[in-house]
Amino acid sequence: MNIILLGPPGAGKGTQAQKLVEERGMVQLSTGDMLRAAKTSGTEMGNMVAGVMARGELVTDEIVIGLIREQLQNGSEGGFIFDGFPRTLAQADALGELLDEFGQNLDAVIELQVEDDILVARVVNRAKEAVAAGQSARADDTAEAMTTRLMEYYKKTSPLIGYYHAKGQLKSVDGLGTMDAVQADIAAALND
Ligand code: B4P
């Protein structure tokens, strides 16, 4: 099974992807994690994306599509969870082409629905927890960067809801409950 986790920043895509990995042995492909790893690698690409991410903007389609292509080549018996990808219509079209190329299907798109004020509270809280634990907070986990991240989401990513709804692949889940409650709702949507 290959699925997409779609939703605004802080909706819990990464959190729920982890649970699906444990539950179903799927492979998580998080473009956010890949880009954060690139950032710390000191490569030209890493330096280029660091500022873009800190401002809360989206990295170019070309870079993220290239990252996903590399990972798809490795295959996965349990299937892939696309976590935070696609985020633009161009990325969605590219994913369709890549899945065709690798002989794979897309089984479902899970949209996590959470209101903006809760999203901001979650990421600001994550930053506070990181600092309290003596770690550095994510550069984009600030109320200021969240304003840009949410604008980017509504402008560039939210059109994917209609895109996948039209294909009959969209399943919307309330992302406001506890992490376990959201996990149970995703399981129910996938078993539907
Ligand atoms: P991502 O790493 O994808 O992060 P995200 O959207 O902010 O968070 P996510 O929805 O995964 O929330 P999480 O589980 O972490 O993106 C970061 C940046 O990378 C983007 O802004 C962009 O610059 C770049 N990028 C990534 N993919 C890209 C692409 N395809 N194209 C272009 N650019 C791209 O949860 C957030 C917090 O909420 C956590 O603290 C968690 O513990 C908490 N939480 C989760 N579920 C909860 C629940 N049910 N109740 C209470 N708290 C909960």
Residues whose N, C-alpha, C, O or C-beta is under 5 A from the ligand:
A	BS01	B4P	P8 P9 G10 A11 G12 K13 G14 T15 T31 G32 D33 V52 M53 G56 E57 L58 V59 V64 D83 G84 F85 P86 R87 R122 V123 R126 R149 G175 G177 T178 M179 V182
